[in-house]
Amino acid sequence: MSDLFRDRLELTEFPSATLDAWRGAAEAALKGRPLDKLTSKTPDGLSIGPIYQEDHTAALPGASHDPGVFPYVRGARPVAGWRTVTEDGEPAFPADWSVVEAATIHERGGTAVQELAYAWTAGLKIIRAGLARGETVDQAVQHLGFTFAAGGEFFVMLAKLRAARFGWARVVTACGGSEEAAGMVIHARTSRWQQSVLDPHTNILRSTVSAYAAVLGGCDSLAVGAFDEVFASPDDLSRRLAANTQRILREECHAAAVADAAGGSWFVESLTKELAEAAWAEFQKDEASDPSEAAQAQRQALSRRRRVMVGVNQYANAEERPVTVTRQTGGERLAGEFEARRTQARAYAERHGAPPKIFLLTMGPLRQHKARADFVRGFLEPGGFTVDYPAGFESAAAAVEAARQSGALAAVLCSTDATYPELVPAVLEAMGGALPVILAGHPTEQLDAYRDAGIADFIHLQADCGAFLATWQDKLGVHG
């Protein structure tokens, strides 16, 4: 064993780490599953790998420069910090400035690549308009600001602002402007697209994470929206929480103490480069991509629970008291379809005196049904269903009798694939068509047989949660 306290500690004592050794360890941990399981995709289709090395960043000019140095990847200014903007305070930009509102692309459901391409395109139009008036490029961009949305995935948001500065520096200098004039002035504003009226205090957490990403990305000014702004006029408390978010980032987290704190991360530098390349390709197209298509893709990811919104499509609060909506901010939001499901369930409860109920036919001991019963409850509650989750039943007859007496609109059979061949016919016979029976799981080889026997549907990992909830609200009369 080495002497930790000797004058000089040689790092040669430690075995060198190699990529092959990491792959071997990762494959062993995955127990035969491919390494691709560790790779995810951004809404733009960019791959996020499990490990990055220095050569991933070799093609990003400016990554090794100091902040405030062209092409401004690491920041338009040599010092850290940002200016706080509040809804009732000084505006983000002086009144005589031109402002490119790139954030509108995000608020329509657009991706980071689309937002970047729009910013550069709109900025280029302003340069051309200035040239037409007889101005120089430097004069045309002297009083020009850009607004970006702070929202979406944390590292994508962070890298988006770094890529924005890099691409804009290229645009300005390509038009004949000086490197000194090519710095981008960025105002970031927390996203409304990712807010929800469901479990609304989680909006505070979303805004906090987004604000931190914007700060690390090097925004020049930042506005944090109140957590209730999408459904009410913010009150003193919600405005204070929004203001204190920035104060905590600055005073307690010391986020203003270091310029480009994420700089040097091979992952962040690689993601910055890939976002810039993809956005530049979009920028060069004759016709921009439609943000509504990207919005639909994001809604589908939420519906299939490939993307998680806490309190919306997962971890729904079954005891939540609905907020009073007194204000509409305009435009649709990501959580809109799940909000509609919950609104329909509340309307049903007002008509019938209780929310729509689903009964779980939990068969056998806890270890036999718990995993699937827990999953089913989490799957159904985002639709406003109350889930009756009893202890395990010893017989199909006892389970069905309890379901019939519960006042439920449907029942879900929760057990294992191995027990279903015996349980399915027994439960269906005992139920006698009194309630629809849904199966927890997706036993591929038995699907047709179970459907033919009378199983109404299946709840499983690959199921489209949003579509399932909409379909069954309609079938069970929840829509009214």
VEXKE-421698 format. One record per residue (C-alpha): residue number from 1; residue in three letters; x, z, y. Coordinates in pm, 1 decimal, always signed. Each point is the difference from the previous one (the first is absolute). Example, Ala and Ser with C-alpha at 12.3 -4.5 7.8 and 13.67 -1.06 7.14 Angstrom:
 seq type        u        w        v
   1  ALA  +1230.0   +780.0   -450.0
   2  SER   +137.0    -66.0   +344.0
END
This chain:
 seq type        u        w        v
   1  MET     +0.0     +0.0     +0.0
   2  SER   +128.6    -86.0   +347.9
   3  ASP    +77.5   +263.9   +259.3
   4  LEU   -275.1    -31.2   +262.6
   5  PHE   +197.7   +209.6   +248.4
   6  ARG   +335.8   -170.2    -10.7
   7  ASP   +127.9   -164.8   +319.6
   8  ARG    -77.7   -357.8   -100.9
   9  LEU   -270.3   -114.8   -238.9
  10  GLU    +55.6   -343.3   -152.6
  11  LEU   -314.6   -205.0    -55.5
  12  THR   +180.0   -172.0   -286.6
  13  GLU   -104.2   +299.5   -206.9
  14  PHE   -350.5   -141.6    -10.7
  15  PRO    -75.9   -294.9   -228.0
  16  SER    -77.0   -319.3   +190.8
  17  ALA   -362.8   -113.0     -4.6
  18  THR    -71.6   -358.1    -97.2
  19  LEU   -312.8   -212.5    +20.7
  20  ASP    +10.3    -56.0   -376.1
  21  ALA     +6.9   +375.1    -59.0
  22  TRP   -299.3    +44.2   +228.6
  23  ARG   -189.5   -277.2   -179.4
  24  GLY    +67.3   +167.1   -332.6
  25  ALA   -125.0   +335.5   +125.7
  26  ALA   -308.1   -159.5   +159.3
  27  GLU    -89.4   -194.2   -314.7
  28  ALA    +34.0   +314.7   -206.9
  29  ALA   -229.8   +187.7   +238.2
  30  LEU   -254.4   -283.1    -14.0
  31  LYS     -5.5    +20.0   -382.1
  32  GLY     +0.3   -371.7    -62.3
  33  ARG   -202.6   -113.3   +299.0
  34  PRO   +165.5   -270.2   +214.4
  35  LEU   +192.3    +88.4   +316.6
  36  ASP   -250.3   -214.1   +190.3
  37  LYS   -234.7   +298.8    -25.5
  38  LEU   +212.1   +162.9   +271.3
  39  THR    -49.0   -288.6   +244.1
  40  SER   -295.8     -5.6   +237.3
  41  LYS   -130.6   -253.1   +251.7
  42  THR    -82.3    +32.1   +368.6
  43  PRO   -321.8   -159.2   +134.2
  44  ASP   +220.5   -297.1    +97.6
  45  GLY   +117.5    -38.9   -358.8
  46  LEU   +352.8   +125.6    +65.9
  47  SER   +155.7   +181.2   -294.7
  48  ILE   +103.1   +363.7    +34.9
  49  GLY   +259.1    +72.3   -264.1
  50  PRO   +102.0   +334.0   -148.4
  51  ILE   +365.2    -19.4   +108.7
  52  TYR   +197.8   -170.4   +275.9
  53  GLN   +367.7    -70.2    +50.3
  54  GLU   +217.3    -97.6   +291.7
  55  ASP    -11.3   -372.2    -75.3
  56  HIS   -376.1     +3.2    +64.9
  57  THR    +74.8    +39.8   +372.9
  58  ALA   +291.6   -240.4    +36.1
  59  ALA   -210.6   -277.8   +158.0
  60  LEU   -159.5   +211.3   +275.8
  61  PRO   +185.0    -64.9   +328.2
  62  GLY    +20.0   +299.5   +226.6
  63  ALA    -50.4   +260.9   -271.4
  64  SER   +349.1   +136.8    +63.6
  65  HIS    -29.3     -7.7   +379.8
  66  ASP    -69.3   +301.9   +215.8
  67  PRO   -352.5    +49.6   +137.3
  68  GLY    -46.0   -189.3   +326.4
  69  VAL   +223.1   -289.8   -111.7
  70  PHE   -128.4   -355.3    -59.6
  71  PRO   -193.2    -95.7   -215.5
  72  TYR   -149.0   +347.7    +38.4
  73  VAL    -84.7    +64.0   -365.5
  74  ARG    +93.3   +363.2    +49.4
  75  GLY   -181.4    +41.0   +331.2
  76  ALA    -32.4   -161.3   +341.0
  77  ARG   +158.0   +302.4   +167.1
  78  PRO   +323.3   +183.8    -79.1
  79  VAL   -172.6   +338.2     +1.4
  80  ALA   -276.1   +154.5   -208.9
  81  GLY   -340.6   +111.3   +122.1
  82  TRP   -335.1   -139.2    +99.2
  83  ARG   -261.2    +47.5   +267.4
  84  THR   -326.9   +169.6    -89.0
  85  VAL   -312.4   -190.8    +98.4
  86  THR   -340.9   +168.3     -5.0
  87  GLU   -343.7   -152.0    +38.5
  88  ASP    -55.4   +166.1   +336.8
  89  GLY   +358.5    -19.8   +130.3
  90  GLU   +236.8   -268.7   +122.1
  91  PRO    -45.6   -340.3   -167.0
  92  ALA   +255.1   -131.3   -245.8
  93  PHE   +113.6   -271.0   +242.8
  94  PRO    -15.7    -47.1   +378.4
  95  ALA   -303.8   -188.0   +126.5
  96  ASP   +202.5   -305.8   +102.5
  97  TRP   +151.5    -52.6   -346.0
  98  SER   -111.9   -257.0   -254.6
  99  VAL    -87.3   +162.3   -332.6
 100  VAL    -15.9   -156.5   -344.9
 101  GLU   -257.9   +196.1   -200.3
 102  ALA   +137.1    -65.5   -347.7
 103  ALA   -178.9   +313.9   -122.1
 104  THR   -327.6   -194.8     +1.0
 105  ILE   +121.1   -189.0   -308.0
 106  HIS    +46.7   +324.6   -189.9
 107  GLU   -337.5   +133.7   +114.7
 108  ARG   -162.0   -311.2   -147.3
 109  GLY   +164.5    +74.5   -333.1
 110  GLY   +305.6   -219.5    +45.7
 111  THR   +335.1    +73.8   -160.7
 112  ALA   +332.4    +93.9   +157.2
 113  VAL   +124.5   -358.1    -37.5
 114  GLN   -306.2   -138.0   +177.6
 115  GLU    +33.7   +256.5   +277.9
 116  LEU   +365.7    -88.1    +55.4
 117  ALA    -63.9   -374.6     +0.2
 118  TYR   -283.9    +42.4   +248.4
 119  ALA   +219.7   +208.7   +231.1
 120  TRP   +277.2   -258.2     +7.7
 121  THR   -244.2   -289.6    +42.5
 122  ALA   -184.1   +165.2   +288.9
 123  GLY   +330.0    +99.7   +159.3
 124  LEU   +126.5   -356.5    -26.4
 125  LYS   -312.5   -127.1   +177.8
 126  ILE    +71.0   +240.4   +286.5
 127  ILE   +357.2   -128.5    +23.4
 128  ARG   -123.5   -360.2    +12.6
 129  ALA   -256.1    +89.7   +264.7
 130  GLY   +275.8   +160.1   +207.3
 131  LEU   +220.4   -305.1    -36.2
 132  ALA   -290.6   -216.7   +114.2
 133  ARG    -21.0   +213.2   +315.4
 134  GLY   +367.4    -59.6    +67.6
 135  GLU   +126.1   +336.8   -126.6
 136  THR   +304.2    +50.9   -217.1
 137  VAL    -40.7   +139.2   -349.1
 138  ASP   +144.0   +332.4   +113.1
 139  GLN   -252.8    +17.3   +281.1
 140  ALA   -287.4    -93.1   -231.4
 141  VAL    +72.5   +290.6   -237.7
 142  GLN   +105.0   +254.1   +260.9
 143  HIS   -343.2   +162.8    +16.6
 144  LEU   -125.6    -63.5   -352.5
 145  GLY   -108.8   +265.1   -248.4
 146  PHE   -127.7     -4.0   -357.6
 147  THR   -253.0   +229.6   -167.0
 148  PHE    +23.6    +52.4   -375.7
 149  ALA   -223.6   +203.2   -227.1
 150  ALA   +148.8   +303.9   -167.7
 151  GLY   -166.9     -7.5   -337.0
 152  GLY    +29.0   -114.1   -358.0
 153  GLU   +281.0    +86.9   -236.5
 154  PHE   +260.6   +230.2   +154.1
 155  PHE   +315.4   -203.0    -58.2
 156  VAL   -170.7   -332.5    +73.4
 157  MET   -108.6   +140.3   +337.2
 158  LEU   +349.6   +124.2    +72.4
 159  ALA   +165.2   -328.4    -99.6
 160  LYS   -262.6   -203.0   +186.7
 161  LEU   +118.2   +123.9   +339.7
 162  ARG   +363.5    -60.2    -89.4
 163  ALA    -84.4   -355.1   -115.5
 164  ALA   -208.7    -58.0   +314.0
 165  ARG   +296.9    +64.7   +226.7
 166  PHE   +229.6   -216.6   -209.0
 167  GLY   -237.0   -298.9     -2.7
 168  TRP    -83.3    +31.1   +368.9
 169  ALA   +369.8     +4.6    +91.2
 170  ARG    +33.8   -329.5   -188.1
 171  VAL   -297.6   -150.3   +180.0
 172  VAL   +124.8    +93.9   +346.1
 173  THR   +355.5   -123.3    -52.9
 174  ALA   -120.2   -320.0   -170.0
 175  CYS   -200.4    -73.6   +315.3
 176  GLY   +313.4    +41.1   +211.4
 177  GLY    -38.5   +363.9   +100.1
 178  SER   +287.9   +244.6    +16.7
 179  GLU    +73.2   +260.5   -265.4
 180  GLU    -55.2   +270.2   +262.5
 181  ALA   -357.5   -122.5    +60.3
 182  ALA    -82.3    -31.6   -369.6
 183  GLY    -86.8   +364.2    -58.2
 184  MET   -359.0    +61.0   -105.2
 185  VAL   -203.8   +273.6   +168.7
 186  ILE   -231.3   +142.2   -265.4
 187  HIS   -301.9   +224.6    +33.8
 188  ALA   -140.6   +131.6   -329.8
 189  ARG   -353.0   +126.5    -44.5
 190  THR   -129.0   +172.1   -313.2
 191  SER   -230.9   -213.7   -209.0
 192  ARG   -379.1    +13.3     +9.8
 193  TRP    -19.6   -238.6   -296.3
 194  GLN   +123.2   +273.5   -234.6
 195  GLN   -225.5   +277.5   +135.7
 196  SER   -324.3   +110.7   -162.6
 197  VAL   -309.7   +205.4    +66.7
 198  LEU    +42.4   +146.4   -350.2
 199  ASP   +195.2   +325.4    -24.5
 200  PRO    +98.6    -72.7   +361.7
 201  HIS   +271.2   +263.5    +36.9
 202  THR   +214.8   -209.4   -232.4
 203  ASN    +18.5   -239.9   +296.3
 204  ILE   +231.2   +255.8   +161.5
 205  LEU   +242.6    -37.6   -288.2
 206  ARG    -17.9   -379.6     +6.7
 207  SER    +68.6     -7.3   +372.2
 208  THR   +288.7   +244.9    -35.4
 209  VAL   +170.5   -208.5   -267.0
 210  SER    -56.9   -319.9   +199.0
 211  ALA   +129.5   +155.6   +320.0
 212  TYR   +315.4   +117.5   -174.0
 213  ALA    +57.9   -348.8   -142.4
 214  ALA    -40.3   -151.4   +347.4
 215  VAL   +247.6   +247.4   +145.8
 216  LEU   +256.0    -69.5   -272.2
 217  GLY    -57.8   -371.4    +55.1
 218  GLY   +103.2    +39.7   +362.2
 219  CYS   -317.2    -35.5   +206.1
 220  ASP    +47.0    +44.8   +375.6
 221  SER   -336.1   +169.9    +47.8
 222  LEU   -260.5   +138.7   -236.1
 223  ALA   -370.1    +83.6    +10.6
 224  VAL   -155.1   +209.4   -276.5
 225  GLY   -374.5    -41.3    -27.7
 226  ALA   -233.6   +294.7    -51.9
 227  PHE   -108.5    +52.6   -360.8
 228  ASP   -368.0    -42.3    +93.1
 229  GLU    +33.8   -302.7   +225.9
 230  VAL   -161.5   -242.9   -246.9
 231  PHE   -328.7   +188.5    -11.0
 232  ALA    -23.8   +221.4   +311.5
 233  SER   +129.3    +46.1   +351.6
 234  PRO   +311.4   +215.9    -49.6
 235  ASP    -42.1   +358.8   +114.1
 236  ASP   +259.6   +243.8   +134.0
 237  LEU   +107.8   +109.7   -348.0
 238  SER    +52.0   -346.7   -146.4
 239  ARG   +185.0   -117.6   +311.9
 240  ARG   +222.1   +307.2    -11.2
 241  LEU    +81.5    -55.7   -366.3
 242  ALA    +97.3   -360.0    +81.0
 243  ALA   +224.1   +109.8   +286.7
 244  ASN   +156.9   +276.8   -207.2
 245  THR    +86.4   -247.7   -274.4
 246  GLN   +250.2   -158.9   +234.4
 247  ARG   +121.1   +335.2   +131.0
 248  ILE    +75.9   +117.9   -353.6
 249  LEU   +183.7   -322.5    -81.9
 250  ARG   +208.5    +37.2   +312.0
 251  GLU    +50.5   +375.9    +35.8
 252  GLU    -14.3   +130.4   -358.1
 253  CYS   +105.5   -295.8   -212.1
 254  HIS   +256.0   -114.1   +261.6
 255  ALA    -96.6   -361.8    -65.7
 256  ALA   +131.3    -89.9   +346.9
 257  ALA   +345.7   +137.3    -73.5
 258  VAL   +133.8   -298.8   -196.8
 259  ALA    -35.0   -368.7    +79.9
 260  ASP    -95.8   -209.9   -303.1
 261  ALA    +13.2   +287.2   -246.3
 262  ALA    -96.4   -238.7   -281.8
 263  GLY   +287.5   -236.8    +76.9
 264  GLY   +245.5    -38.8   -284.3
 265  SER   -261.5    +47.2   -269.7
 266  TRP    +47.8   -297.1   -229.9
 267  PHE   -371.1     +2.0    -76.1
 268  VAL   -106.5     +3.6   +366.4
 269  GLU   +253.9   -266.5    +97.5
 270  SER   -109.4   -220.4   -289.9
 271  LEU   -367.9    +42.2    +83.5
 272  THR    +71.8    -77.1   +367.0
 273  LYS   +174.1   -323.4   -101.8
 274  GLU   -277.0   -106.6   -237.8
 275  LEU   -273.9    +72.3   +253.9
 276  ALA   +187.6   -195.5   +266.9
 277  GLU    +51.3   -297.8   -231.9
 278  ALA   -363.1     -6.2   -113.7
 279  ALA   -130.2    +40.2   +355.5
 280  TRP   +230.9   -274.4   +127.0
 281  ALA   -138.7   -237.6   -261.9
 282  GLU   -352.2    +94.7   +112.5
 283  PHE   +104.2    -43.3   +364.3
 284  GLN   +111.4   -357.5    -72.0
 285  LYS   -332.1   -106.3   -153.8
 286  ASP   -225.0   -237.9   +191.0
 287  GLU   -297.1   +226.6    -63.2
 288  ALA     +6.6   +376.1    -39.9
 289  SER   -134.9   +168.1   -312.4
 290  ASP   -343.5   +155.1    +33.0
 291  PRO    +14.1   +382.6    +24.9
 292  SER   -345.6    +20.9   -156.6
 293  GLU   +140.2   -124.6   -331.3
 294  ALA   +265.0   +271.4     +7.4
 295  ALA   -267.2   +255.0    +91.4
 296  GLN   -206.0    -97.8   -302.3
 297  ALA   +305.5    +27.3   -224.0
 298  GLN    +65.3   +352.0   +131.4
 299  ARG   -362.6    +98.0    -55.4
 300  GLN    +22.5   -132.1   -354.4
 301  ALA   +314.4   +207.2    -59.9
 302  LEU   -188.9   +305.1   +127.9
 303  SER   -302.7    -84.9   -212.0
 304  ARG   +213.8    -28.4   -313.6
 305  ARG   +189.5   +314.8   +102.9
 306  ARG   +332.6   -181.2    +14.2
 307  ARG    +13.7   +150.8   +345.2
 308  VAL   -102.7   +360.2    +59.8
 309  MET   -183.4   +149.4   +296.6
 310  VAL    -38.3   +372.7    -56.4
 311  GLY   -361.8   +106.7    +42.9
 312  VAL   -118.5   -361.4    -10.7
 313  ASN    +67.3   -167.7   -334.1
 314  GLN   +177.2   +293.5   -165.3
 315  TYR    -21.5   +378.4    +29.3
 316  ALA   -339.7    -24.8   +165.9
 317  ASN   -145.3   +326.9   +123.8
 318  ALA   -325.9    +34.6   -190.9
 319  GLU   -111.0   +285.7   +226.7
 320  GLU    +80.2   -182.3   +323.4
 321  ARG   -247.1    +32.2   +284.5
 322  PRO    -31.0   -337.3   +173.0
 323  VAL   +118.8    -39.0   +356.7
 324  THR   -238.2   -107.6   +272.9
 325  VAL    +86.9   -351.5   +108.1
 326  THR    -49.9    -31.9   +374.6
 327  ARG   +244.1   -278.2    +71.6
 328  GLN   +100.3   -332.6   -152.2
 329  THR   +347.1   -130.7    +82.0
 330  GLY    -85.5   -355.8    -91.8
 331  GLY   +125.9   -203.9   -293.7
 332  GLU     +8.8    +89.6   -365.6
 333  ARG   +243.4   +243.9   -152.9
 334  LEU   +172.3    +17.2   -336.0
 335  ALA   -223.8   +278.0   -132.1
 336  GLY   -324.3   -165.0   +109.4
 337  GLU   -135.1    -86.5   -345.0
 338  PHE    +56.0   +349.8   -139.0
 339  GLU   -155.9   +145.5   +314.0
 340  ALA   -306.7   -215.8    -67.9
 341  ARG    -23.8   +134.4   -356.3
 342  ARG    +10.7   +356.6   +125.8
 343  THR   -261.9    -75.0   +268.3
 344  GLN   -233.8   -142.2   -265.4
 345  ALA    +44.4   +311.8   -213.2
 346  ARG    -79.9   +229.0   +293.8
 347  ALA   -312.6   -201.2    +76.6
 348  TYR   -105.2    +37.9   -364.8
 349  ALA    +54.2   +375.6    +25.2
 350  GLU   -221.7    +16.4   +308.9
 351  ARG   -277.3   -188.7   -181.3
 352  HIS    +19.9   +193.4   -325.2
 353  GLY   +128.2   +339.6   +104.2
 354  ALA   +327.8    -29.0   -195.8
 355  PRO   +287.3   -248.9    -33.9
 356  PRO     +0.3   -252.1   -285.8
 357  LYS   +135.4   +171.8   -311.3
 358  ILE   +201.9   -124.0   -296.9
 359  PHE    +28.7   +215.6   -313.0
 360  LEU   +320.6    +11.4   -205.0
 361  LEU    -49.3     +8.2   -375.6
 362  THR   +318.3   +198.0    -67.5
 363  MET    +43.2     -4.7   -372.6
 364  GLY   +208.4   +240.6   -203.2
 365  PRO   +269.6   +244.5   +113.2
 366  LEU   +162.7    -15.7   +341.5
 367  ARG   +303.3   -196.3   -116.4
 368  GLN   -229.8   -270.0   -138.3
 369  HIS   -196.5    -76.7   +315.9
 370  LYS   +174.0   +152.0   +304.9
 371  ALA   +233.7   -285.4    +96.5
 372  ARG   -276.0   -258.3     +8.3
 373  ALA   -260.6   +232.8   +146.0
 374  ASP   +231.8    +86.9   +289.2
 375  PHE    +67.3   -368.5    +60.1
 376  VAL   -371.1    -87.1     -6.6
 377  ARG    -84.0   +273.4   +249.3
 378  GLY   +266.8   -127.4   +238.5
 379  PHE   -128.8   -354.6    -53.6
 380  LEU   -365.3    +79.1    +76.5
 381  GLU    +23.6   +250.3   +286.7
 382  PRO   +122.5   -261.5   +254.4
 383  GLY   -343.2   -160.5    -45.8
 384  GLY   -181.2   +317.1   +103.0
 385  PHE   -105.5    +86.9   -354.2
 386  THR    -22.1   +363.7   -103.5
 387  VAL   +168.8    +35.1   -337.2
 388  ASP   -140.8   +253.2   -247.5
 389  TYR   +308.1   +103.9   -200.1
 390  PRO    -97.4   +240.6   -281.1
 391  ALA   +217.2   +158.9   -266.4
 392  GLY    +47.2   -200.9   -318.5
 393  PHE   -292.4    -59.2   -236.4
 394  GLU    +20.0    +34.9   -377.7
 395  SER   -268.1   -258.7    -73.5
 396  ALA   -140.0   -317.3   +150.8
 397  ALA   -351.4   +144.5    -10.8
 398  ALA    +98.9   +303.6   +208.7
 399  ALA   +181.9   -214.5   +254.3
 400  VAL   -288.5   -243.0    +38.3
 401  GLU   -256.9   +279.2    +31.8
 402  ALA   +205.7   +158.2   +280.4
 403  ALA    +29.6   -337.0   +174.5
 404  ARG   -376.4    -55.5    -17.7
 405  GLN    -68.8   +342.0   +147.7
 406  SER   +258.0    -35.9   +279.6
 407  GLY   -190.5   -242.7   +221.0
 408  ALA   +288.1   -248.2    -19.1
 409  LEU    -51.3   -371.9    +50.6
 410  ALA   +259.3   -101.6   -260.1
 411  ALA   +245.3   +152.1   -247.5
 412  VAL   +366.0    -68.0    -75.5
 413  LEU   +132.1    +61.4   -350.0
 414  CYS   +345.0   +162.2    +21.2
 415  SER   +215.3    +30.3   -309.1
 416  THR   +278.4   -193.6   -175.0
 417  ASP    +16.3   -352.1   -141.0
 418  ALA    +41.9   +147.9   -347.0
 419  THR   -328.3   +191.9    +19.0
 420  TYR   -210.1   -271.3   +166.5
 421  PRO    -92.9   -195.3   -318.2
 422  GLU   -188.8   +306.9   -116.5
 423  LEU   -117.4   +133.9   +337.3
 424  VAL   -129.3   -320.7   +161.2
 425  PRO   -281.5    -74.0   -249.4
 426  ALA    -90.6   +369.3    -24.2
 427  VAL    -26.8    +42.8   +378.5
 428  LEU   -190.9   -324.4    +50.8
 429  GLU   -247.2    +85.2   -273.9
 430  ALA    -58.5   +348.0   +139.5
 431  MET    -34.3   -134.0   +355.0
 432  GLY   -261.7   -253.0   -106.1
 433  GLY    +34.3   -194.4   +324.9
 434  ALA    -93.0   +297.9   +218.6
 435  LEU   +316.6    -40.0   +207.5
 436  PRO   +262.1   -274.0    +23.7
 437  VAL   +313.0   +101.6   -192.1
 438  ILE   +339.8   -100.0   +140.1
 439  LEU   +321.2    +36.2   -198.7
 440  ALA   +318.1   +161.7   +135.3
 441  GLY   +284.8   -223.7   -115.0
 442  HIS    +56.4   -362.0    -93.7
 443  PRO    +41.9    -31.4   -378.9
 444  THR    +77.9   -370.5     +2.2
 445  GLU    -70.1    -75.5   -365.9
 446  GLN   -340.5   +171.0     +8.7
 447  LEU   -132.5   -115.1   +339.5
 448  ASP   -241.5   -263.5   -131.0
 449  ALA   -128.0   +227.1   -274.4
 450  TYR    -63.5   +283.9   +244.4
 451  ARG   -174.8   -229.7   +246.0
 452  ASP   -220.2   -135.8   -278.5
 453  ALA    -80.4   +356.8   -105.3
 454  GLY   -120.9    +84.0   +352.0
 455  ILE   +295.6   +127.5   +205.1
 456  ALA    -81.9    -98.1   +357.2
 457  ASP   +349.2     -9.8   +153.9
 458  PHE   +355.6   +131.6    -22.3
 459  ILE   +206.1   +219.0   +234.6
 460  HIS   +375.4    -41.5    -40.1
 461  LEU   +328.4    -38.7   +186.2
 462  GLN    -36.8   -374.8    +54.5
 463  ALA   -361.4    +17.9   +120.1
 464  ASP    -91.5   -101.8   +354.6
 465  CYS   -121.3   +331.9   +138.2
 466  GLY   -164.7   -137.4   +313.4
 467  ALA   -185.3   -274.2   -187.3
 468  PHE   -106.3   +243.5   -272.6
 469  LEU   -142.4   +246.4   +251.1
 470  ALA   -188.1   -272.3   +188.6
 471  THR   -144.1   -141.1   -324.1
 472  TRP   -115.3   +334.7   -134.7
 473  GLN   -140.5   +118.9   +329.3
 474  ASP   -213.8   -311.9    -11.7
 475  LYS    -98.2    +40.8   -367.5
 476  LEU    -91.2   +366.4    +42.6
 477  GLY   -203.7    -51.5   +316.5
 478  VAL   +240.5   +180.4   +232.0
 479  HIS    -26.7   -283.4   +252.2
 480  GLY   -365.2    +82.6    +53.5
END
